[in-house]
Amino acid sequence: MNRIPVAEPLLNGNERKYVDDCIDTGWISGSGKYVNGLEEQFAAFCGARYAIAVFNGTVALHVALLALKVGPGDEVIVPDLTYIASANTVAYCGATPVFVDVDPYTWTLDIADVARKITPRTKAIMPVHVYGHPSEMGPLVELAKQYNIAIVEDAAEAHGAEYKGQRVGGIGELATFSFFGNKIITSGEGGIITTNDQGLMDEIRLLKGQGMDPKRRYWFPVIGYNYRMTNVQAAIALAQLEQVDWFIQRRLEVASWYEEELKGSMFTLSPQAEWAKNVYWLYCVLVPEGIDRDRFMADMDKENIETRPFFYPMHVLPPYLDEQGDTKFPVTTRLAASGVNLPSSAKITRADVKRICEAMFKCLALQDS
Ligand SMILES: *Cc1c(COP(=O)(O)O)cnc(C)c1O
């Protein structure tokens, strides 16, 4: 039987037409009508005033933190359960990522743990809408306001996710998204920053374009970066954005099929808080207690079904190693050891989901004997 991958891009809209147009017109570098169009339409999609396109989701986070003047001596609060880029970009700024545990029900920032870890050095909080489920933004925004701390949403995995009816990307001071090949919409490599603050927007535009004064060619008031997205990347991203509602609808549909098949089973399923719209970037399960997750995944692989383990907790990785981390971050530790990402791309069919779930029950039974 054919192999079912966890994620693969679907490029069947205007992608080719727009890329051809870039080549025909020679607009292939870091500016052009697709970059402008993407920025305009992505901002509208998030309900944010501005969007700034950049080369990938990692540099989006870096430049967002730089715009907030995060630097040496500062701390940024980051969930222990995330992709490494969330923590690394804090380190790029010379600042320290301060990890907090995640909530057992939403798998996103534990607000009480955030409150405990705020210090006079805390410059920003980075909620990560992990696997497509939004963080609990209401209480987080309240807390940040109280201490005058900025929020940078890492929304790399959550295009279109909502907190109480409001789309992520327009809630914190800044938010960043990724258009990597496995994300909800893609440009191969790509990223974007959204904000409602014109000052931050101007600062990010300055920094992403080598620091050149927009009114004075070859005049560089600051050390900037070349983080520009090319018009070719933007052409693909814009064609994807035209279909984003469909992409999100597909993911919700795939999630509903998994729920039909797995409801009432021993697996714990992807979260869905009552205030949240989860966009299920990757559909997830936790294997039951006593089941060896890695063996389960190896058995699924033999069924020709690709799965992925959850991210390692940041605290076990060499750059951020904390020997006491397992006791400080018990929820992340448990999730990271038992979590599995299931095939979730827009190409998945109802029959695929049935086959995947039948294989899951079979692989579970293998460990019973
Ligand atoms: C994918 C991802 C990023 C980085 O995005 P790239 O475009 O791959 O650089 C950052 N944070 C999270 C949570 C991600 O999943």
The ligand as an SDF file (V2000), in Angstrom:
LIG
                    3D

 15 15  0  0  0  0  0  0  0  0999 V2000
    8.1570   25.9780   11.6800 C   0  0  0  0  0  0  0  0  0  0  0  0
    8.2830   26.7220   12.9570 C   0  0  0  0  0  0  0  0  0  0  0  0
    9.1360   27.8260   13.0860 C   0  0  0  0  0  0  0  0  0  0  0  0
   10.1600   28.2150   12.0710 C   0  0  0  0  0  0  0  0  0  0  0  0
    9.7140   28.4530   10.8030 O   0  0  0  0  0  0  0  0  0  0  0  0
   10.7060   28.2790    9.5510 P   0  0  0  0  0  0  0  0  0  0  0  0
    9.9160   28.9070    8.4390 O   0  0  0  0  0  0  0  0  0  0  0  0
   10.8950   26.8110    9.3560 O   0  0  0  0  0  0  0  0  0  0  0  0
   11.9630   28.9930    9.8360 O   0  0  0  0  0  0  0  0  0  0  0  0
    9.1140   28.5360   14.2820 C   0  0  0  0  0  0  0  0  0  0  0  0
    8.3170   28.1700   15.2960 N   0  0  0  0  0  0  0  0  0  0  0  0
    7.5050   27.1040   15.2260 C   0  0  0  0  0  0  0  0  0  0  0  0
    6.6480   26.7740   16.3960 C   0  0  0  0  0  0  0  0  0  0  0  0
    7.4700   26.3360   14.0500 C   0  0  0  0  0  0  0  0  0  0  0  0
    6.6830   25.2580   14.0000 O   0  0  0  0  0  0  0  0  0  0  0  0
  1  2  1  0
  2  3  1  0
  2 14  2  0
  3  4  1  0
  3 10  2  0
  4  5  1  0
  5  6  1  0
  6  7  2  0
  6  8  1  0
  6  9  1  0
 10 11  1  0
 11 12  2  0
 12 13  1  0
 12 14  1  0
 14 15  1  0
M  END
$$$$
